[in-house]
Amino acid sequence: MNDTAKRMLGKAGPFFGLILVIALFAIPGESREAFLSYHNFKIILTQTVIVAIGALGMTMIIVSGGIDLSVGSSIAFTSVVGALLVKHGWSTAPTCLATILTGGVIGLLNGTAIARLRMTPFIITLGTLGVARGSAKWLGDNQTVNYDSSPINGWMTTPDPFSYALPAGVWVAIVLAVITSLVLNNTVFGRHIFSIGSNEQTARLCGVPTQRLKIAIYALAGCFFGLAGLFQLSRLRQGDPTVAIGLELDIIASVIIGGASLNGGVGTILGSMIGALIMAVLRNGSQQMGWPTYFQEIIIGLVIIVAVFLDRLRQGKQA
Amino acid sequence: MTTIAAALRLTGIKKSFGATQALRGVSLEIAPGEVHALIGENGAGKSTLMKILSGAHAADEGTMELGGAPYQPTDPHDARLKGVAMIYQELNLALHLSAQENILLGAESARGGWIDRTASRERARAALALLGHETLDLDQPAGRFSIAEQQVIEIARALLTKPQVLIMDEPTSSLTQADTERLFATIARLRAQGVSIIYISHFLEECRRIADRFTVLKDGETVGAGQMKEASLDHIVTLMTGREVKDLYPRTAHALGEPVLEVKAAVSPLRLKGASLRVRAGEIFGLAGLIGAGRTDLVRVIFALDELESGEVCIVGAPAEAATPHHRWAQGVGFLSENRKEEGLMLTQSLADNITLTKHETFGRFGWINGRRQRETAERWIGELRVKCRDGTQRVGELSGGNQQKIALARLLEHPARIFLLDEPTRGIDVGSKAQIYQLIGELAAAGKAVIVVSSYLPELLGLCDTVGVMCRGELAAVRPRPQWTEAEIMRVATGSA
């Protein structure tokens, strides 16, 4: 492979993956018609929202050389918090703000522990994974939190399910993806995230406030997870403390499929978003084909391995 | 030149990576028991050639013969088995494993998968005995040894397969004078045992001392070879650069001004035991000393990368409490790390990002970075320092070592600093670029900046500095103007034999 081809593969790799996965379900006659409809793509996009918003925060964390395993629990916790607030009669705007900030506080705690106590993100967030899940169940009294109704319920659907309009959640995810991508590539904050992921010692030596930066990254990512929790609430229309178990793995997988490196310093928002779409298309297509869920799990697992292998091929040849 | 006796003969070796032709036809011939210096500027193709020799790359064209038989290694392991071993510039040790385990790594004595400890120990001892280091403690983790001892471990590992040809890439770049002497003794021993050694170094004086013959590479071609004794250094430098380098240590006129930096009785948990110094504006201050004497610790403490246990670092015009690397840059202090791979550079990021990292804020407004201006800045330094690269968007990790060092320097020069702390600024850099860096340092001083240069290479300190301070066991044992120092005198003070 020559240099240009390698760079092309690097940029377009996830796109190829997406096309390949779509082709996988579009070619067999039995699933083509149902799968290739606008209506179905609307469903796929809607199903991607929560993982995609989570992946925005996770991309920042992984690019900075960290990891956050507590996302699934954070989403459950924040959705329970949101449900409780609605139940107690809070109006929509304060509820949203509080839910998002709850996620931010969890991130802040993660980030502070990681930066100040100099502990590895894997261990800290593995701990938070348990703490947040348990707290969600505690808050919800070990059952789902139900409420009468709220405008929040309408954000993951459209009034007419067969219209061409996309749900609010999809638009929020798209707008946030564009903003996050711009921030990562064009701001001091964004470039500093890459710098600590690429070489934390260099960053420190060059005057980047590495500790404060880490705390900020986890806190901001936490806000994204809180927002994902809000959309989780919107989708279920109740606060369920047992929701999103294992979702952190889907989110991390999206980021990795999108070309980010777990060693830090490498990754793009566009890639992560495509990664999230690939996961959703696989899930959706498998359902259309009538494949059992265990089969979906196997396929998604293999896709992650292939994606990382392709990435290794590309990176390895460069060195 | 006889053609039968060659231990290793390369003819017309060519190698391309994509569109770039790294080697355009290299020929090299080495006799048994000969120390052969391979000389060339950064990017001349030495590393590529050695990678082909040691099996990491395959040549596109050309033939290789080892001991008269065709030699085509499939990978580094195969090359070792066939009799070609390589010592890399960066040490490759598993720091948590013991010395013995490191020596035998990949070639363990085992029976049915179980390590045979007695046999292992004997083989490790035998390899060390060849080097005259029988007494090395084989059970200590490699990370506890000094750099020089680690290198001995690494050479012992290479000797395990009884190589005919041993390649040493910049073996002295992180050694002190005394350790270099020890290494030379080791090389002499190996030569006496009939091992051919390819010795790659930017230190021409060293090559001259140790090598029997030399080959000069330039732009991927052999441009000259001959007996080391018959060649003058000037002749070799002219071959390397294709032009004459008149003055390696150009002296720029500069006047010393007011003190700008003072360290008072600095004590650090590890090495500093009460070091004091004072540097004035327009002064080039050299820090000499053995490795472990605390030179690097001292500049790190000044830059607030490491913490002080007691003592004081005063930067004139800066409040004492504002002491983090972040503050130091803002106070106009710049630092160049001796360890560019691990600390100095972000290898996966672009040249432009690396050069501008300390002052991203100034490349735009409200936290947004103007990418075009950032790239223009990078292009300017690439031109000025003659960095060999594609453009400012290329990743630093893809450049050769010397060019990486230039990028680290560019970052420092780009930052508006008035005090420069340079830890081994010319490590791994070729002669032509060294002269250029000395020129830059001279210009900084002429512009009234204070420069501290830490170096293990004494001719550099004596050629460049106004004042030289010699460190010994965590203290500045002596600080004198340059004319009062000689290499021998520096070594005498550094080894504490005053």
HADDOCK unambig.tbl for C-alpha pairs under 7 A between the chains (distance, minus, plus):
assign (segid A and resid 2 and name CA) (segid B and resid 18 and name CA) 5.41 0.50 0.50
assign (segid A and resid 3 and name CA) (segid B and resid 18 and name CA) 6.71 0.50 0.50
assign (segid A and resid 186 and name CA) (segid B and resid 368 and name CA) 5.52 0.50 0.50
assign (segid A and resid 186 and name CA) (segid B and resid 369 and name CA) 5.13 0.50 0.50
assign (segid A and resid 187 and name CA) (segid B and resid 367 and name CA) 5.24 0.50 0.50
assign (segid A and resid 187 and name CA) (segid B and resid 368 and name CA) 4.08 0.50 0.50
assign (segid A and resid 187 and name CA) (segid B and resid 369 and name CA) 5.13 0.50 0.50
assign (segid A and resid 188 and name CA) (segid B and resid 360 and name CA) 5.87 0.50 0.50
assign (segid A and resid 188 and name CA) (segid B and resid 361 and name CA) 6.21 0.50 0.50
assign (segid A and resid 188 and name CA) (segid B and resid 367 and name CA) 5.28 0.50 0.50
assign (segid A and resid 188 and name CA) (segid B and resid 368 and name CA) 6.17 0.50 0.50
assign (segid A and resid 188 and name CA) (segid B and resid 369 and name CA) 6.30 0.50 0.50
assign (segid A and resid 195 and name CA) (segid B and resid 346 and name CA) 6.72 0.50 0.50
assign (segid A and resid 198 and name CA) (segid B and resid 346 and name CA) 5.37 0.50 0.50
assign (segid A and resid 198 and name CA) (segid B and resid 347 and name CA) 6.99 0.50 0.50
assign (segid A and resid 198 and name CA) (segid B and resid 348 and name CA) 6.02 0.50 0.50
assign (segid A and resid 198 and name CA) (segid B and resid 349 and name CA) 6.94 0.50 0.50
assign (segid A and resid 199 and name CA) (segid B and resid 346 and name CA) 5.15 0.50 0.50
assign (segid A and resid 201 and name CA) (segid B and resid 343 and name CA) 4.99 0.50 0.50
assign (segid A and resid 202 and name CA) (segid B and resid 343 and name CA) 4.73 0.50 0.50
assign (segid A and resid 202 and name CA) (segid B and resid 344 and name CA) 5.21 0.50 0.50
assign (segid A and resid 202 and name CA) (segid B and resid 345 and name CA) 5.71 0.50 0.50
assign (segid A and resid 202 and name CA) (segid B and resid 346 and name CA) 6.53 0.50 0.50
assign (segid A and resid 204 and name CA) (segid B and resid 325 and name CA) 6.86 0.50 0.50
assign (segid A and resid 205 and name CA) (segid B and resid 325 and name CA) 5.94 0.50 0.50
assign (segid A and resid 206 and name CA) (segid B and resid 325 and name CA) 6.82 0.50 0.50
assign (segid A and resid 206 and name CA) (segid B and resid 326 and name CA) 6.96 0.50 0.50
assign (segid A and resid 206 and name CA) (segid B and resid 357 and name CA) 6.54 0.50 0.50
assign (segid A and resid 206 and name CA) (segid B and resid 358 and name CA) 5.04 0.50 0.50
assign (segid A and resid 207 and name CA) (segid B and resid 325 and name CA) 4.88 0.50 0.50
assign (segid A and resid 207 and name CA) (segid B and resid 326 and name CA) 3.54 0.50 0.50
assign (segid A and resid 207 and name CA) (segid B and resid 329 and name CA) 6.53 0.50 0.50
assign (segid A and resid 207 and name CA) (segid B and resid 358 and name CA) 6.20 0.50 0.50
assign (segid A and resid 208 and name CA) (segid B and resid 326 and name CA) 6.26 0.50 0.50
assign (segid A and resid 209 and name CA) (segid B and resid 326 and name CA) 6.72 0.50 0.50
assign (segid A and resid 265 and name CA) (segid B and resid 348 and name CA) 6.61 0.50 0.50
assign (segid A and resid 319 and name CA) (segid B and resid 398 and name CA) 6.97 0.50 0.50
